[in-house]
């Protein structure tokens, strides 16, 4: 009989960003649920979260996606949220409009009836905190689908479809398009001043090559990385937006058609959706690990110290001897591991230090005495703990290169 335990450490975004995302989402969701009720939290069946490099053609292609998907409502442009009545009311009262306010206003917009079949959101998420809010929203919509699946309102809680769509152009093309747009806007406004009409806004970044280049770099450094982190969670569409408009739109159609062919049927999805995504399981692993270690140190101090002593005395010398290979295997007899909590402590300590540890228990019967009268052999059970420890090994530069 073998009992294996393994709890790998979880890399990812910073603990502060994860915590802030959780706090903001919980605050917004609790507010909506208290005001509207859970049965009224009906979000769009499909949402395109559209982002792109400056000059990549988001505005033009947003309308194309709306038509291609046959959505009746206009896109939700996050930058416009800051000029919305809700935001202006806060600004006029001297209050800030940060992630929490943007998320709440955005969620409320998505709950409007015209977006029920689908929506395009332009400019969200743009930060790691907003990425976390998006993950929580998707998980909560899955929970609602399971909760109402057998009710009379099940049809309103469809399988959520989140698409991350990123339009990308390189830096030189982005700068060229931004400056061209600036020239066209200036020419339009000059004409309006002479002939009458409505002037258009001219972005300051569209008038300077240096400003346009800086805007592109801000996108790459602050927005592109958070979007990349969603690649393994949602449908992710990375569209080459260089070329003519028909060429770009043909790429969008091809990408969306391909993705549709990979989607699960509703019935299949309902059967497997109670099993959480790997990303959901590991999402808070680091925070949980820290909490457990602090709890061991405070509430189980003697056992915790015994495990630490065991690691230092018996395991570290062997690990150091195998530093090049990056793996060590140890067979040990110890009473420390008789306590299951001690095994958890052992694995957690190694995880926190960047190792991956697996502990297996093996029972071996050892003959001790022979009862002559009956011929029966008396045995004792010997418990051997087989421990495997993996870590990043040392690279050796070989000669002749």
C-alpha distance (Angstrom), angle and dihedral (degrees) to the residues before:
residue distance angle dihedral
X1 . . .
X2 3.81 . .
X3 3.77 128.1 .
X4 3.82 111.7 -164.8
X5 3.76 124.2 -173.7
X6 3.77 125.4 -175.9
X7 3.80 130.5 166.4
X8 3.81 113.2 172.4
X9 3.75 121.6 -157.9
X10 3.79 116.5 -107.1
X11 3.78 121.2 -127.5
X12 3.79 120.2 -164.4
X13 3.76 142.2 97.7
X14 3.78 121.7 -6.6
X15 3.79 120.8 -72.2
X16 3.82 89.8 -121.8
X17 3.82 93.0 55.3
X18 3.80 91.6 47.9
X19 3.80 90.9 48.8
X20 3.81 94.0 46.4
X21 3.81 91.3 48.5
X22 3.81 91.0 50.6
X23 3.81 93.1 47.3
X24 3.81 94.0 47.5
X25 3.79 94.1 46.4
X26 3.81 94.1 46.1
X27 3.80 91.0 48.6
X28 3.81 93.8 49.9
X29 3.81 94.6 42.4
X30 3.80 93.3 47.8
X31 3.80 89.8 50.7
X32 3.81 92.5 50.5
X33 3.80 93.8 44.7
X34 3.79 92.7 49.0
X35 3.80 92.5 48.7
X36 3.82 101.3 38.6
X37 3.81 106.8 18.7
X38 3.81 126.4 -120.2
X39 3.79 94.0 -88.3
X40 3.83 89.7 60.8
X41 3.80 95.8 53.2
X42 3.79 93.8 99.4
X43 3.79 110.0 155.1
X44 3.83 125.8 -173.0
X45 3.78 116.6 -71.1
X46 3.79 89.5 -130.0
X47 3.80 129.7 23.0
X48 3.79 127.6 -173.3
X49 3.79 110.1 -155.2
X50 3.79 99.5 -157.7
X51 3.78 124.2 -161.8
X52 3.74 134.0 153.8
X53 3.76 148.7 161.2
X54 3.81 116.9 -78.4
X55 3.79 108.3 -81.6
X56 3.81 93.7 16.6
X57 3.81 92.4 123.4
X58 3.79 102.5 -105.7
X59 3.80 95.1 153.1
X60 3.79 94.4 50.3
X61 3.78 95.2 43.9
X62 3.80 93.6 44.3
X63 3.79 89.0 67.0
X64 3.80 89.9 46.2
X65 3.83 92.2 53.7
X66 3.81 90.7 48.3
X67 3.80 90.4 54.0
X68 3.80 94.4 41.9
X69 3.83 91.5 51.7
X70 3.84 92.0 38.1
X71 3.82 94.3 -126.4
X72 3.78 113.9 168.7
X73 3.81 99.4 -155.6
X74 3.77 127.8 77.1
X75 3.81 118.4 -108.8
X76 3.79 120.5 -87.3
X77 3.81 106.0 -120.6
X78 3.79 108.9 -159.8
X79 3.81 94.0 -156.5
X80 3.81 87.3 60.3
X81 3.80 90.2 56.3
X82 3.80 88.3 75.7
X83 3.80 88.9 61.5
X84 3.81 94.5 42.5
X85 3.84 120.5 116.6
X86 3.82 89.5 -109.5
X87 3.80 92.8 54.5
X88 3.82 94.7 40.9
X89 3.79 89.5 53.9
X90 3.80 90.2 57.3
X91 3.80 93.4 43.3
X92 3.82 91.7 49.9
X93 3.80 88.4 52.3
X94 3.81 89.8 54.3
X95 3.81 94.9 -107.8
X96 3.79 127.7 134.9
X97 3.80 125.4 -111.4
X98 3.78 105.8 -142.4
X99 3.81 137.7 150.9
X100 3.78 93.1 -62.7
X101 3.81 94.1 53.6
X102 3.81 93.5 43.5
X103 3.82 91.2 49.8
X104 3.81 92.9 49.3
X105 3.81 94.7 47.3
X106 3.82 90.1 45.8
X107 3.81 93.4 49.5
X108 3.80 91.3 48.4
X109 3.81 90.2 52.3
X110 3.79 91.4 50.5
X111 3.81 89.9 53.7
X112 3.82 91.9 60.8
X113 3.84 111.9 112.7
X114 3.83 94.9 -119.0
X115 3.80 90.4 66.2
X116 3.82 97.4 50.9
X117 3.82 95.7 104.9
X118 3.80 95.5 42.1
X119 3.78 147.1 -37.1
X120 3.78 142.2 -158.5
X121 3.80 115.2 -141.7
X122 3.79 113.5 -163.4
X123 3.80 115.5 -153.8
X124 3.82 106.2 10.5
X125 2.99 133.1 148.0
X126 3.79 103.4 26.6
X127 3.78 101.8 154.0
X128 3.79 139.1 39.7
X129 3.81 90.4 -107.5
X130 3.80 90.3 54.9
X131 3.81 89.2 46.8
X132 3.80 88.7 56.7
X133 3.81 90.7 50.6
X134 3.80 89.4 52.1
X135 3.80 91.7 52.0
X136 3.80 91.1 50.3
X137 3.80 91.8 48.5
X138 3.80 91.7 53.3
X139 3.81 91.8 48.4
X140 3.81 91.8 48.1
X141 3.81 92.4 50.1
X142 3.80 88.8 52.8
X143 3.81 88.9 51.3
X144 3.81 90.9 51.5
X145 3.80 91.4 49.6
X146 3.80 90.6 54.4
X147 3.81 92.1 44.4
X148 3.82 95.0 52.7
X149 3.83 98.1 30.1
X150 3.82 94.6 108.7
X151 3.81 96.6 34.8
X152 3.80 130.2 96.2
X153 3.82 89.3 -104.3
X154 3.81 95.0 54.2
X155 3.81 92.7 112.1
X156 3.81 89.9 64.5
X157 3.80 92.9 56.5
X158 3.78 101.6 62.9
X159 3.77 128.3 174.1
X160 3.82 104.3 -76.8
X161 3.81 117.7 -118.4
X162 3.80 115.4 -163.0
X163 3.79 118.0 -175.9
X164 3.80 121.4 -170.0
X165 3.81 105.2 -156.9
X166 3.80 118.2 -173.5
X167 3.80 121.3 -174.9
X168 3.77 109.3 -157.0
X169 3.79 135.7 -166.7
X170 3.79 127.4 164.7
X171 3.79 122.3 -103.1
X172 3.80 97.9 -98.8
X173 3.80 92.8 49.0
X174 3.80 90.8 46.7
X175 3.81 92.4 52.7
X176 3.81 91.5 46.0
X177 3.82 92.1 51.8
X178 3.80 93.9 45.2
X179 3.80 92.5 52.2
X180 3.80 91.8 45.1
X181 3.80 89.9 52.5
X182 3.79 89.7 50.2
X183 3.82 92.1 51.8
X184 3.81 91.2 48.6
X185 3.80 92.5 49.4
X186 3.80 92.8 48.8
X187 3.83 91.0 48.5
X188 3.82 90.4 48.6
X189 3.81 92.8 50.8
X190 3.81 91.8 47.3
X191 3.78 88.6 54.0
X192 3.80 91.7 47.7
X193 3.78 91.2 52.9
X194 3.80 89.7 55.6
X195 3.79 101.4 37.5
X196 3.79 103.9 21.4
X197 3.78 131.0 -112.9
X198 3.80 138.1 111.7
X199 3.77 121.0 -43.2
X200 3.80 120.3 -136.5
X201 3.78 127.3 -135.9
X202 3.80 115.2 -95.7
X203 3.79 114.1 -151.2
X204 3.79 113.5 -137.9
X205 3.79 88.8 -137.2
X206 3.83 89.1 60.1
X207 3.79 91.0 62.4
X208 3.80 100.5 55.0
X209 3.80 128.7 53.1
X210 3.78 90.6 -150.5
X211 3.82 92.7 50.7
X212 3.82 91.1 45.8
X213 3.80 90.9 50.7
X214 3.79 91.4 48.5
X215 3.83 90.9 50.8
X216 3.80 89.5 53.9
X217 3.80 91.8 50.1
X218 3.80 91.2 49.9
X219 3.82 88.2 55.2
X220 3.81 92.0 50.5
X221 3.82 94.0 46.8
X222 3.82 102.6 38.3
X223 3.79 107.6 25.1
X224 3.80 109.3 23.7
X225 3.82 96.0 60.2
X226 3.83 95.2 51.2
X227 3.80 89.2 49.6
X228 3.82 91.2 50.5
X229 3.81 89.6 56.1
X230 3.83 88.6 65.8
X231 3.80 94.3 56.9
X232 3.81 94.5 98.8
X233 3.81 95.8 41.8
X234 3.81 108.8 48.1
X235 3.78 138.0 23.2
X236 3.80 100.3 -72.0
X237 3.80 120.4 -160.3
X238 3.78 117.1 -172.7
X239 3.80 106.1 -172.8
X240 3.79 125.2 -165.3
X241 3.81 99.2 -133.7
X242 3.80 96.4 -175.8
X243 3.78 114.9 109.0
X244 3.78 133.3 42.2
X245 3.80 122.6 -27.1
X246 3.85 93.4 -108.8
X247 3.81 89.8 51.3
X248 3.82 92.4 51.3
X249 3.79 93.3 46.2
X250 3.80 90.8 49.1
X251 3.81 88.1 55.2
X252 3.80 90.9 50.3
X253 3.81 91.7 51.4
X254 3.80 92.4 47.6
X255 3.81 92.0 49.2
X256 3.80 94.7 48.4
X257 3.80 93.2 45.7
X258 3.80 90.5 51.1
X259 3.79 92.6 48.7
X260 3.81 92.1 49.3
X261 3.80 89.4 57.3
X262 3.82 89.6 58.1
X263 3.81 98.4 51.5
X264 3.79 121.6 110.5
X265 3.78 121.6 -117.0
X266 3.82 114.3 -103.1
X267 3.82 92.4 -111.6
X268 3.80 93.3 50.7
X269 3.78 91.1 46.5
X270 3.80 91.9 52.1
X271 3.80 91.3 52.7
X272 3.81 96.5 52.0
X273 3.81 101.8 30.1
X274 3.86 94.8 87.8
X275 3.81 86.0 68.4
X276 3.83 103.4 84.9
X277 3.78 123.2 -125.7
X278 3.79 115.6 -103.6
X279 3.80 88.3 -117.4
X280 3.82 90.0 58.0
X281 3.79 92.5 51.4
X282 3.79 95.5 49.6
X283 3.80 95.3 36.9
X284 3.80 95.0 96.3
X285 3.79 98.2 21.8
X286 3.79 94.2 113.5
X287 3.81 93.9 50.5
X288 3.81 91.0 46.3
X289 3.80 90.7 48.9
X290 3.81 92.7 53.5
X291 3.79 90.9 46.7
X292 3.81 92.0 51.2
X293 3.81 94.1 48.7
X294 3.79 91.8 50.1
X295 3.80 89.0 48.3
X296 3.83 91.9 51.0
X297 3.80 91.1 50.8
X298 3.80 92.9 48.7
X299 3.80 103.9 37.4
X300 3.82 104.8 25.2
X301 3.79 101.8 31.8
X302 3.85 100.0 150.4
X303 3.82 93.7 48.7
X304 3.80 91.0 44.0
X305 3.79 91.6 52.8
X306 3.81 90.7 47.9
X307 3.81 90.9 55.0
X308 3.81 91.6 47.7
X309 3.82 90.5 49.8
X310 3.82 90.3 48.9
X311 3.80 91.2 52.3
X312 3.79 93.4 47.8
X313 3.80 95.9 44.7
X314 3.81 103.5 37.5
X315 3.79 109.6 18.2
X316 3.80 109.5 34.6
X317 3.83 94.9 61.0
X318 3.82 90.3 53.6
X319 3.81 92.8 44.3
X320 3.81 91.1 51.4
X321 3.79 89.9 50.0
X322 3.82 89.0 55.5
X323 3.80 97.1 41.8
X324 3.80 92.7 122.0
X325 3.81 96.7 53.2
X326 3.79 95.9 44.6
X327 3.79 94.6 -135.7
X328 3.78 136.3 82.4
X329 3.80 130.2 -174.2
X330 3.79 119.2 -160.3
X331 3.81 130.8 -176.3
X332 3.77 111.1 -161.1
X333 3.79 141.5 168.4
X334 3.78 110.6 -147.1
X335 3.78 136.6 150.1
X336 3.81 89.7 -144.7
X337 3.81 91.6 78.7
X338 3.80 92.5 53.1
X339 3.79 84.3 87.0
X340 3.85 108.2 73.2
X341 3.80 89.3 -151.7
X342 3.80 89.3 60.4
X343 3.82 89.9 58.3
X344 3.80 89.9 52.9
X345 3.80 89.3 49.4
X346 3.81 90.5 49.7
X347 3.82 93.3 51.5
X348 3.81 93.2 43.9
X349 3.80 93.5 50.4
X350 3.79 91.4 51.9
X351 3.82 91.6 45.2
X352 3.80 91.2 52.9
X353 3.81 89.3 50.7
X354 3.81 92.6 51.9
X355 3.82 99.7 -99.0
X356 3.80 129.9 120.4
X357 3.79 112.0 -136.8
X358 3.81 130.6 -172.9
X359 3.81 122.2 -172.5
X360 3.83 122.5 -160.7
X361 3.77 125.4 -176.5
X362 3.82 118.3 -144.8
X363 3.81 124.6 -174.1
X364 3.79 117.8 -150.6
X365 3.79 123.1 -173.8
X366 3.83 111.7 -135.8
X367 3.87 118.9 -164.8
X368 3.81 111.0 -126.8
X369 3.81 110.6 166.0
X370 3.79 140.8 5.3
X371 3.79 120.0 -135.8
X372 3.81 101.0 -142.1
X373 3.80 96.8 -162.0
X374 3.79 94.9 55.0
X375 3.76 99.8 21.8
X376 3.80 88.8 -128.7
X377 3.77 118.8 150.0
X378 3.81 114.7 -138.1
X379 3.80 112.9 -146.3
X380 3.76 136.3 -176.2
X381 3.77 126.5 -146.7
X382 3.75 114.6 -116.0
X383 3.81 114.5 -159.1
X384 3.78 114.2 -149.2
X385 3.79 119.9 -174.3
X386 3.78 113.7 -149.2
X387 3.76 110.8 -158.6
X388 3.81 125.3 -169.7
X389 3.79 118.2 -167.3
X390 3.80 123.3 -173.4
X391 3.77 127.8 -173.2
X392 3.79 140.6 150.1
X393 3.78 106.4 -66.9
X394 3.77 128.4 -143.9
X395 3.79 119.3 -92.0
X396 3.80 115.4 -132.3
X397 3.77 118.6 -153.4
X398 3.73 107.4 -136.3
X399 3.78 123.9 -143.9
X400 3.79 124.2 -107.2
X401 3.82 95.5 50.3
